[in-house]
Amino acid sequence: MRIYFRLNDEPTEIDVDPADLLVDVLRLKLGLRGARPGCLQGQCGSCTVLFNGMLAATCMIPAFRAYGAEILTIEGLMQRREYQDIDRGFERAGTRPCRFCAAGKYLSVHALLSSSSDLSDESIHDTLAGVWCRCTTHERLVRGIRYAADYRQRRRQRGG
């Protein structure tokens, strides 16, 4: 079955089998290794993408459901200025996401900063609830997200 969708702002078409999962198509057929199969139950966050603007676990999405969708992967986010804000925030807070949790963390933080100005502890906790991680502390992540929000706000004020 041939499907058409936008992947990281580019029109994409590919043949998929009805049994293919989106995580496998992204990794094995399209070479985008940032979304990783982890728990295969949609709970760990390692396979996270933005799917039509919403955080989604690609291990739970049949590839054919991507037909007509807009998908942003960690690789696509890395090409945007918004990624740099998050990366700088994490670096300043002394936390660097590991490969297992990076896609989930960066895309979740991007979604939070793009849709809300609420950076309360509860809002940040809710944002990170779907990302399993042992590579840093929750306190450092909270600091990193707040630093990222500051960087993003300053960049926008400068018109960048």
C-alpha positions in Angstrom: 0.0 0.0 0.0 1.4 3.4 -0.9 1.0 6.3 1.6 1.6 10.0 1.2 2.3 12.3 4.1 4.5 15.3 5.2 7.6 14.3 7.1 9.7 17.0 8.7 8.1 19.6 6.3 8.8 17.5 3.2 6.3 15.6 1.1 6.9 11.9 1.5 5.5 8.8 -0.2 6.4 5.2 0.6 5.1 1.7 0.2 4.1 0.0 3.5 2.7 -3.3 4.5 -0.6 -3.1 6.5 1.2 -4.8 9.5 4.0 -2.2 9.5 4.3 0.1 12.6 5.2 3.7 12.0 8.3 3.4 14.2 9.7 0.7 12.0 8.9 2.6 8.8 10.6 5.7 10.1 13.7 3.8 11.2 14.1 1.0 8.7 12.6 2.4 5.5 13.3 6.1 6.0 16.5 6.0 8.0 15.3 8.3 10.8 16.7 6.6 13.9 15.7 9.1 16.5 12.4 7.4 17.2 13.3 4.2 19.0 11.2 1.1 19.8 11.3 0.8 23.5 8.4 -0.6 25.5 6.3 -1.2 22.3 3.3 -0.3 24.5 3.2 3.5 24.0 4.4 4.3 27.5 8.1 5.0 27.5 8.4 7.9 25.1 11.4 6.7 23.1 9.4 6.5 19.9 7.7 9.9 20.2 6.9 12.1 17.2 4.5 15.0 16.7 1.7 13.5 14.6 -0.6 16.2 13.3 0.7 18.5 16.0 0.1 16.0 18.9 2.6 13.9 20.7 2.3 10.3 19.6 3.9 7.0 20.2 4.9 5.6 16.8 5.1 2.0 18.2 1.3 2.1 18.5 0.5 3.6 15.1 0.0 1.4 12.1 2.1 3.0 9.3 -1.0 3.3 7.0 -2.5 5.7 9.5 0.2 8.2 8.5 -1.7 8.8 5.2 -2.2 12.5 4.8 -0.6 13.2 8.2 2.0 15.9 9.2 4.8 14.2 11.1 7.7 15.9 12.9 10.5 13.7 14.2 13.4 14.6 16.4 15.6 14.9 13.3 13.1 17.4 11.8 13.0 19.4 15.1 16.9 19.5 15.1 16.7 21.5 11.9 14.7 24.3 13.7 15.7 27.1 15.9 13.3 25.8 18.6 15.5 22.8 19.1 18.5 25.0 19.8 16.5 26.7 22.6 15.7 23.4 24.2 19.2 22.0 23.8 20.8 25.2 25.3 18.3 25.0 28.2 19.2 21.4 28.9 22.9 22.1 28.6 22.7 25.1 31.0 20.8 22.9 33.5 23.5 20.2 33.3 21.3 17.6 31.7 21.9 15.9 28.3 19.1 13.4 27.3 20.4 10.0 26.4 19.5 8.4 23.1 16.7 6.4 24.7 14.8 9.4 26.0 15.9 12.2 23.7 13.1 12.1 21.1 10.4 12.1 23.9 12.0 14.8 25.9 12.8 17.3 23.1 9.5 16.8 21.3 7.5 17.0 24.5 9.2 20.1 25.6 8.8 21.6 22.2 5.1 20.9 22.3 4.8 22.4 25.8 6.7 25.6 24.8 4.8 25.9 21.6 1.3 25.6 23.0 1.4 27.0 26.6 3.0 29.6 28.8 2.2 27.5 31.9 5.5 26.4 33.2 4.3 25.3 36.6 5.8 22.2 38.2 2.5 20.4 37.5 2.5 21.3 33.8 6.1 20.3 33.4 5.5 17.0 35.3 2.5 16.3 33.0 4.7 17.0 30.0 7.4 14.6 31.0 5.0 11.9 32.4 5.1 10.0 29.1 8.9 9.9 28.9 10.8 7.2 30.9 14.3 8.3 31.9 17.1 7.6 34.2 19.8 9.7 32.7 19.1 12.8 34.8 17.1 14.2 37.7 13.6 15.7 37.5 14.9 18.9 39.1 17.5 19.4 36.3 14.8 18.7 33.7 12.5 21.3 35.2 15.4 23.9 35.3 16.3 23.0 31.7 12.8 23.5 30.5 12.5 26.9 32.2 15.9 27.9 30.7 14.7 26.8 27.3 11.5 28.9 27.7 13.7 31.9 28.5 15.9 31.3 25.5 12.9 31.0 23.2 11.2 34.1 24.6 14.4 36.2 24.1 14.9 34.9 20.6 11.3 35.8 19.7 11.7 39.3 21.2 14.7 39.8 19.0 12.6 38.7 16.0 14.5 35.4 15.4 
